[in-house]
């Protein structure tokens, strides 16, 4: 089985760990130190590596951008219901995140974004099971 690790540069590792635990992640202490923290999103599959900006700089010779002013990516995590999306966004807001945009409701898909304290955008969504398996057109024809 494949695994995915997304590396996110952060300015305050402890604050970032608190935020990502509040939105449902679990810190794996075996892969956590003063430079980075491994946050389990989906055991054996998806992880976030919260990496201090200084340590992240050792990964590249290019300058590290500021996601608060120039985002270059978002992390999208889908939930089983709209209510779960709303609940996890509320948890993220309570842990210091912000919500710069209103919810997007496409009928077959519902999305909300929360920005972590470093400016990284985490998007939470729900998709109708028919649309997820067969595409949005199948959902639309089911509604007609």
Backbone as a ProteinNet text record, in pm:
[ID]
protein_1_A
[PRIMARY]
XXXXXXXXXXXXXXXXXXXXXXXXXXXXXXXXXXXXXXXXXXXXXXXXXXXXXXXXXXXXXXXXXXXXXXXXXXXXXXXXXXXXXXXXXXXXXXXXXXXXXXXXXXXXXXXXXXXXXXXXXXXXXXXXXXXXXXXXXXXXXXXX
[TERTIARY]
84.7	0	89	53.5	128.4	96.7	195.4	175.7	209.2	142.9	170.6	207.2	317.5	360.8	362.1	292.4	292.7	371.8	477.7	562.1	511.1	482	435.7	533.6	591.1	678	594.1	642	569.2	665.8	614.4	698.7	705.3	600.3	593.8	544.9	637.3	604.5	500	511.3	413.8	274.2	265.8	136.3	76	159.5	111.5	61.9	135.1	90.4	-45.7	-62.1	-190.3	-302.8	-279.1	-380.7	-417.9	-319.2	-348.9	-407.7	-376.6	-444.7	-590.6	-616.9	-754.2	-843.5	-785.5	-868.1	-865.2	-819.7	-833.9	-707	-592.9	-467.8	-415	-324.7	-259	-108.6	-38.7	106.4	169.8	255.8	329.4	463.3	479.6	602	728	714.7	831.5	900.1	825.4	878.4	862	880.3	866.3	987	1043.6	1153.2	1143.6	1252.8	1250.5	1242.6	1266.9	1261.4	1130.1	1062.9	945.4	853.4	728.1	629.5	551.6	537.3	458.6	314.5	221.2	79.4	9.4	-47.3	-118.8	-257.9	-288.7	-421.9	-504.4	-445.1	-509.8	-402.4	-407	-303.1	-264.3	-135.2	-76.2	-95.1	-149	-172.7	-129.5	-184.9	-165.8	-115.5	-9.5	55	90.8	90.6	147.1	275.1	379	502.3	508.5	490.2	503.1	651.3	711.9	856.6	890.4	978.5	1017.6	1073.9	1052.2	1096.6	1247.9	1325.3	1470.5	1507	1444.3	1473.5	1419.1	1300.9	1242.5	1337.6	1407.2	1498.7	1610.4	1641.9	1745.7	1697.1	1567.1	1511.8	1528.1	1555.9	1558.6	1655.6	1707.5	1791.2	1706.9	1581.9	1492.2	1440.5	1404.8	1349.2	1211.4	1182.1	1052	954.1	840.9	739.9	660.1	580.1	491.9	350.7	298.8	166.1	54.4	78.3	-24.4	-47	55.4	39.1	45.3	107.9	120.2	101.4	-21.7	-41.3	-8.2	54.4	88.1	21.6	-45.7	-115.6	-215.8	-309.8	-400.4	-399.9	-430.7	-448.5	-598.4	-655.9	-799.9	-825.2	-905.6	-940.5	-1092.4	-1140.6	-1284.8	-1338.3	-1459.7	-1527.9	-1651.9	-1717.7	-1833	-1964.9	-1968.4	-2093.5	-2063.4	-2162.2	-2151.1	-2134	-2206.7	-2195.3	-2053.4	-1987.3	-1848.1	-1756.8	-1782.6	-1704.9	-1720.4	-1844.4	-1869.1	-1804.5	-1810	-1753.6	-1601.2	-1534.2	-1387.8	-1341.8	-1415.3	-1379.8	-1396.7	-1504.2	-1523.4	-1407.6	-1360.4	-1245.7	-1119.9	-1100.9	-985.5	-989.2	-1107.7	-1122.6	-1093.9	-1141.2	-1117.2	-969.4	-894.2	-751.8	-663.2	-722.3	-642.5	-644.4	-721.5	-732	-827.8	-829.4	-922.3	-993.3	-1106.8	-1184.3	-1205.3	-1128	-1130.1	-1241.2	-1296.2	-1398.4	-1520.8	-1636.1	-1757.1	-1758.3	-1841.7	-1857.9	-1900	-1856.5	-1897.2	-1986	-2108.8	-2204.2	-2243.8	-2198.4	-2225.7	-2337.4	-2406.9	-2510.4	-2450.2	-2370.7	-2306.7	-2181	-2131.3	-2008.8	-2018.4	-1965.7	-1966.4	-1824.3	-1773.9	-1635.5	-1624	-1533	-1496.4	-1345.4	-1289.4	-1145.1	-1117.9	-1011.8	-960.9	-811.2	-763.9	-622.7	-555.3	-447.3	-378.1	-303.3	-250.7	-184.1	-64.2	-8.2	102.9	57.8	-70.7	-121.7	-145.2	-116.5	-144.1	-294.9	-347	-490.7	-523.1	-615.3	-664.8	-812.7	-847.4	-984.6	-1051.9	-1171.7	-1249.6	-1370.8	-1403.2	-1514.5	-1592.4	-1707.5	-1794.4	-1842.1	-1850.6	-1904.6	-2009.6	-2120.9	-2226	-2165.4	-2199.5	-2139.7	-2162	-2277.2	-2302.7	-2206.9	-2190.3	-2098.5	-1954.6	-1918.7	-1782	-1749.1	-1847.2	-1822	-1845.3	-1946.2	-1987.4	-1971.1	-1932.7	-1914.9	-2034.1	-2013	-2119.7	-2242.8	-2223.6	-2337.8	-2435.7	-2383.9	-2470.3	-2551.2	-2490.4	-2562.9	-2672.2	-2640.3	-2738.1	-2855.8	-2830.1	-2940.4	-3024.7	-2965.3	-3039.1	-3134.3	-3095.6	-3176.3	-3290.2	-3279.2	-3379.4	-3507.5
-117.6	0	123.6	221.9	347.2	435.6	517.8	616.2	753.4	856.7	992.4	1076	1149.4	1243.2	1381.7	1475.5	1614.8	1693.3	1760	1840.2	1984	2034.5	2172.4	2249.1	2359	2439.7	2518.2	2522.1	2592.5	2678.1	2784.5	2873.7	2832.5	2768.7	2728	2583.3	2491.4	2348.6	2307	2352.5	2314.7	2366.5	2489.8	2547.3	2468.9	2433.3	2356.9	2219	2152.1	2020.8	2033.2	2134.5	2155.8	2175.3	2255.9	2281.5	2152.5	2078.8	1959.7	1846.3	1840.4	1744.6	1786	1916.1	1964.1	1930.9	1920.5	1889.1	1740.8	1658.5	1514.7	1436.2	1503.2	1430.7	1376.1	1280.7	1222.1	1231.5	1291.8	1302.3	1167.1	1121.5	996.8	1033.2	1006.7	1047.7	977.9	863.3	792.9	871.1	958	1036.3	1185.8	1223.7	1362.9	1401.2	1518.3	1572.2	1724.5	1793.2	1939.1	2004	1928.7	1980.6	1953.9	1846.9	1804.7	1718.4	1712.7	1625.1	1553.3	1424	1343.6	1339.9	1387.9	1386.5	1282.7	1183.8	1077.4	1128.4	1123.9	1161.7	1035.7	938.4	810.6	703.3	632.3	534.4	447.2	433.6	354	413.9	536.9	595.1	741.2	829.2	973.2	1040.2	1120.8	1187.5	1330.5	1416.8	1550.3	1553.5	1607.5	1632.5	1782.5	1821.3	1961.3	1984.7	2070.1	2087.5	2233.3	2257.2	2395.7	2457.1	2586.3	2652.7	2638	2647.8	2633.1	2494.3	2392.5	2257.1	2234	2286.3	2273	2332.5	2440.3	2504.3	2410.3	2308.6	2212.6	2118.7	2119.8	2033.8	2094.8	2225.7	2294.7	2412.2	2447.4	2566.2	2689	2669.7	2780.4	2845.2	2973	3035.9	2977.9	2968.4	2918.3	3034	3014.4	3118.1	3129.3	3232.1	3254.3	3215.7	3103.7	3058.9	3155.5	3241.9	3337.4	3444.5	3473	3576	3520.4	3405.4	3344.8	3193.9	3147.8	3002.8	2936.1	2819.3	2746	2608.8	2572.5	2443.4	2443.2	2352.5	2326.1	2175.9	2139.3	1998.7	1978.6	1885.7	1860.6	1725.3	1728.7	1608.8	1594.1	1481.4	1462.7	1382.4	1416.7	1355.6	1282.7	1210.1	1128.4	1204.3	1327.9	1403.7	1553.5	1633.2	1779	1818.1	1749.9	1780.8	1759.2	1652.9	1629.6	1739.7	1787.8	1899.3	2021.2	2055.6	2172.3	2156.7	2036.5	2012.3	2026.1	1970.2	1978.1	2120.6	2194.4	2334.7	2413.9	2388.5	2455.1	2424.3	2299.1	2261.9	2336.9	2348.5	2422.3	2569.6	2629.2	2770.3	2789.4	2697.4	2705.6	2688.1	2621.6	2597.8	2704.2	2814.2	2924.9	2941.2	2861.1	2876.3	2988.3	3022.4	3124.2	3068.1	3127.8	3086.3	3210.8	3221.7	3341.6	3341.2	3224.8	3215	3143.9	3178.4	3106.1	2963.4	2881	2743	2744.5	2643.2	2625.4	2501.8	2521.7	2411.5	2391.8	2281.6	2251	2148.1	2119.4	2016.6	1878.5	1832.2	1700.7	1703.5	1827.8	1841.9	1968	1957.5	2066.5	2083.5	2208.3	2231.7	2355.8	2347.3	2461.9	2461.2	2578.8	2591.9	2652	2604	2665.6	2685.6	2802.5	2834.2	2813.6	2736.2	2711.1	2837.8	2841.7	2963.4	3008	2919.5	2957.6	3002.1	2993	3034	2921.5	2796.9	2682.5	2657.9	2634.4	2614.9	2465.9	2430.7	2293.9	2298.6	2222.3	2221	2092.1	2105.7	1989.3	1980.5	1859.8	1844.8	1716.9	1714.8	1597	1585.9	1464.5	1442.5	1332.7	1356.9	1256.6	1126.7	1012.5	885.3	853.3	888.9	863.7	946.3	1073.5	1159.5	1111.2	1064.8	1018.1	896.9	809.8	688.1	707.1	788.1	794.1	932.3	1031.8	1167.3	1255.8	1387	1481.5	1471.2	1430.7	1419	1312.2	1202.7	1096.3	1148.5	1230.3	1291.2	1381.6	1463.6	1557.6	1482.6	1374.1	1299.4	1230.1	1192.8	1132.2	1235.5	1363.6	1469	1514.6	1487.5	1533.9	1455.3
0	0	0	-77.8	-84.4	35	70.7	176.8	119.8	173.6	130.6	252.6	241.1	343.3	281.3	341.8	297.7	400.5	356	444.3	446.9	565.9	581.7	669.1	618.5	704.1	804.8	929.6	1036.1	1116.6	1175.4	1255.1	1401.3	1450.6	1591.7	1594.6	1614.7	1605.6	1708.7	1830.8	1934.2	1900.3	1854.6	1815.4	1699.8	1602.9	1487.6	1529.3	1619.3	1668.1	1736.2	1818.2	1886.3	1785.6	1683.6	1581.6	1508.7	1460.8	1380.7	1464.2	1591.8	1678.8	1698.2	1705.8	1724.5	1606.2	1486.5	1369.8	1335.3	1429.4	1413.1	1389	1376.5	1357.6	1489	1478.7	1595.2	1573.3	1667.9	1656.5	1687.6	1597.1	1617.5	1681.7	1811.9	1881.7	1830.3	1764.8	1712.3	1600.4	1534.2	1422.4	1448.5	1572.9	1614.8	1698.5	1668.3	1748.4	1747.6	1777.6	1783.4	1645	1538	1401.8	1330.5	1368.8	1292.4	1377.8	1335.1	1398.8	1289.6	1306	1213.9	1265.3	1184.6	1220.7	1133.5	1199.1	1129.1	1092.8	964.7	916.1	891	825.3	796	812.5	923.6	960.1	841.4	819.4	712.1	572.9	563.4	431.5	420.2	503.1	484.2	610.9	592.8	705.3	667.5	766.1	751.6	833.2	775.1	849.4	873.2	997.6	1035.9	1060	981.4	981.6	1011.3	1107.8	1135.5	1007.1	991.2	869.2	848.4	955.3	941.5	890.1	944.1	899.6	758.5	730.3	596.5	492	527.1	432.6	389.3	470.6	430.7	320.6	290	185	45.9	39.5	-88.6	-84.7	-202.2	-214.2	-248.6	-279.3	-311.5	-183.5	-189.1	-69.5	-36.7	90.7	134.3	133.3	70.2	62.7	192.7	199.3	313.4	272.3	322.1	278.4	318	415.9	456.5	349.8	268.4	165.4	24.1	5.7	-127.4	-120.8	-97.2	-88.1	-220.9	-210.8	-331.9	-336.1	-227.4	-223.5	-109.2	-119.1	-8.1	17.4	137.9	172.4	187.5	112.8	118	185	290.3	366.2	364.3	320.4	309.1	426.6	466	579.1	529.4	621.2	584.4	580.6	629.7	627.3	634.3	596.7	609.7	755.8	843.7	986.7	1037.3	989.2	1029.2	977.5	855.7	800.6	891.5	925	1010.3	1147.4	1202.7	1335.8	1335	1234.6	1232.4	1203.2	1122.9	1100.1	1229.4	1303.1	1433	1527.2	1527.4	1610.3	1566.2	1436.1	1383.9	1419.1	1413.5	1450.5	1599.3	1681	1825.1	1859.3	1770.9	1795	1730.8	1688.7	1636.1	1485.9	1417.4	1272.7	1236	1108.5	1057.7	934.4	904.8	786.8	701.3	593.6	510.1	405.9	375.8	270.9	326.1	272.3	316.1	260.1	319.1	271.6	124.9	51	-88.6	-94.9	-139.6	-148.1	-294	-352	-492.2	-507.1	-399.3	-402	-380.8	-476	-465.3	-378.5	-352.3	-274.5	-188.1	-65.9	31.3	82.3	80.2	120.1	207.9	304.3	387.5	404.4	418.8	438.5	575	636.4	758.7	735.5	772.1	757.1	891.8	892.8	1019.3	1063.8	1184.6	1233	1149.2	1065.4	978.5	839.9	812.3	682.3	584.7	622.3	535.3	531.2	413.5	396.3	401.9	491.1	500.6	462.5	363.5	314.8	360.9	412.1	452.3	361.8	321.6	229.9	254.8	193.4	188.9	45	-5.4	-139.4	-133.8	-201.7	-212.1	-266.2	-205.9	-249.3	-396.8	-452.3	-594.7	-679	-644.4	-718.4	-703.4	-584.9	-561.8	-648.1	-669.5	-747.3	-896.5	-931.6	-1071.8	-1134.8	-1057.3	-1110.3	-1079.7	-1087.5	-1053.1	-1143.1	-1268.8	-1359.6	-1310.8	-1255.6	-1202.7	-1086	-1001.8	-890	-944.5	-1044	-1100.3	-1163.2	-1233.7	-1295.7	-1189.5	-1076.7	-965.9	-903.5	-905.5	-845.2	-935.7	-1066.7	-1163.7	-1154.8
[MASK]
++++++++++++++++++++++++++++++++++++++++++++++++++++++++++++++++++++++++++++++++++++++++++++++++++++++++++++++++++++++++++++++++++++++++++++++++

